[in-house]
Amino acid sequence: MANAHQPEEGVSQSTIRLHHGTDQACATDLLQNGVDQQHAAAYNGSGEFWATVDHHRAEWFALSHPSSPPAACFEFDVPGPVLLVILQMNPPSALFHAPSDYEFLPASHALLNQHMTNKNVTSVP
């Protein structure tokens, strides 16, 4: 169930590690340029960006990506308080999908990009 106002417990921690499964080229583009509505819309139509706290789940999505192999995960940290702000924006700009997934709508992309830290790309075997 999606909820814009009740993220998973612990989201107010100092940082949350998020993972996005994709192909190597898209992961590298995210690392260099951040989340972009037009790039996301090429795969999902409306430009939302999905991330999860579960690395294995992201790997599954990476292996399912139409341009994989090579599969990869774009990983980054976001401060818990910033994630809470994004989730509580009105109108909603992100949704939490229990138990581990976040759907960042285009209105959240600039704020998300601004606060991403410890960004990296890992290959998925």
N, C-alpha and C positions, 0 to 999 in steps of 0.2 A: 504494500500500500504506500503510495506517495504522500508525503506530508511536507509542506513548506515550513512548518514551525516546530517540528519535533525531531531534530537530528539524533543520531545514535548517541548513547551515553558516552561521556568522555570527550565530546567534541570541544569542550572548553579548555582542554589541555593546552600546553604551550604551543605545540605544533601537531598537525595531522599529516601523515604520509599518505599520499594518494597515488594511484597507478592507473594508467590508461593503456589498454592493449590495442595495438594497431600494427601496421607494417613498418619496416625500417625507415622508409622515406618520410612517412608522416610523422613518426616519432622524432626524427631529426629536425623536421620543420617546426614541430612544437617546441623543441629545445631551443632553436634559434630565434623563432618569431612569436611564440606564444599561441594561445587559443585564438582562432579566427572564425567568425561565423560563416564566411563564404567557403572556407576549406571544409568545415564540418558539414555544411549543407550538401556538399558533393556526395556524402555517404548517407545522410539521414534526412535530407529534405528541408529541415527547419533550422539547422545550425546549432543545435544543442551539443554540449560536450559532456561526455560521461566519464566518470572516474570512480574508483572503488578503493576501499581500504584493504581489500583482499588481493594480494599479489597474484595468487593462483587463479583467481577469477579473471584478472586482467590478462594473464597468459592465455587463458582459454579464448578470450575475445581476440587476442592477437593472432592466434592460430586459426581463427575463423574468418579473419579479415580477407576480403576478396583479393587483395594485393600481396598476401603472404603466400609462400615465404619470400623474403626473409621476414619473420615476425619479430616484433620488439615491444617493449613497454616503455612509455614515457612516464617517469616518476618524479614527484616533487613534493615538497612540504608546503603547507599553508598554515598560518597561525590560526589556532582554534577560535580566538575572538573574531578574526576576519571571516572565517567560515560561518560563524553564527550571524554576523551582520548580513552576509550574502543570503543566508537562508531565511532571514527575517525581513528582507526588503519587501515593500508593498508598492506595486504588485509584485508577486513572487518572481524572483530571478533565478532561483535554484530549488530543486526538490530533493529530498532524501527518500530513497527507496530502500526500506528495510530488507535485509539486515546490514548491507554494506555499500550501497551504491549512491552516488550523487549525480544528479542531472543538472548541469549548469546551463541555464538558458542564456541567449545572447546578451541580455542586459547585465549579466554578471561578468562577462569576459574581461572587460577592462580592469575591474577590481581584482579579479582572480590573477590575471597576468601581472599586475603591479605587485602582488604579494607572494608570488611563487618563489621559493628558495630551494636550494639543494637539488636543482634540476639535473636529471641524467636520463640516459637511454640505456636500457639493458636488452641484450639479444635474448630471444626465446628459442631454445633448442627445438 
